[in-house]
């Protein structure tokens, strides 16, 4: 019998990912662990930077009108979903990283970036330093209360973990992690969840489609 696949990311991504899983004939558990909201932020002088670093499509979706001032900066993005979100609002995406934020910084450095601006979430893994001249939080991701019966439904599932923070939150609420197969977007996301899961696998690329493919393979 195929395991259900638990989608833990915030909406609207939760609905989109769950629908993609269901479209492939599988059962999706829709359980957002966080809700995102925009933060007020002051738009800096774009001339002070030579690139924009984006590690989440949420930064594009929630940053608001301030993005207009920064549109002349070339974008280095983690994952195709983030890159696509940036392209849709008119940014020139010059590189797409497949190994997380730290690897993207190295990639940007190799391409000549010296003063990058990182638009980020309030909780993040990448801080200012080296070629990252400034980090601006433009959205927050806040934990949602999870009912015991909702957490219990995770037993026997394959759970998609798309951040270290989501991994840690899943570890908090899972009634018996030994029954759950973890599919993580990165090493950092897997590390956030800790040990004790039935199995842990990491997607080859930080893309939702790669996570779904791997989850379906492990669900059978």
Phi, psi and omega in degrees: 000135182286138177286145170291157181248120183269125178256119190250350184291161179292159169287152006277352180299328179300312181297319182293314181294316179299319179296323178294320178295314180294328177294341177261017173081017181249164178268128178251136171261117182266103184221078177298129178270342182222159170237139181259151176212151179287152174248150172289138179210152180264129182284124181279174175287115182300333182294345180280355185230157178246002179193163177239130177253128180233128180245358180211139175296338178298327179297323178287315185294327189249355184290332177084203187292342180298339179299330183303318182294334185262003190295340179282350181278133175293145186253135169247121189235147172271115175084151183290330179296317177294317179299317180296320178298320179293319179296323183297334179257015169099008179278153174266108180271116186260343174205147179235117180275150181240008186229019178099178189295315183298318179293326178295320178300315179297321178296317179294320178300317180297336179269005174100005179290136180235335180220088183263148172254128180253115172271124194221177169275165178298322173261125187205167179255338183259125180244169179294146181147153181060233182280350177275099186285330182204148175238126179241113174289126180242354176209159177240150177236113189246137183296137177263147174292138181243121180292147180305322181291329176291318177295321181298330181292347179285342182302130178081008183265171163256121185255129178272120182245117188247012172197160177297323181293321177295322177298317179294321179293319177299318179299327179292321190261342185295124182289330180207092185294341182292347179262354189253132174268127183262128173242112188252150180283339184200169174300320181296320179295319178295318179297324178298329181280343180077198185253176174099001179282159179302319175200155176229130178226148182242130182296148181292332180225148181280058182234145179300319181298321178294321176297315181296315179303313181294318180298318180295321178299318183278346182284338185270000000 
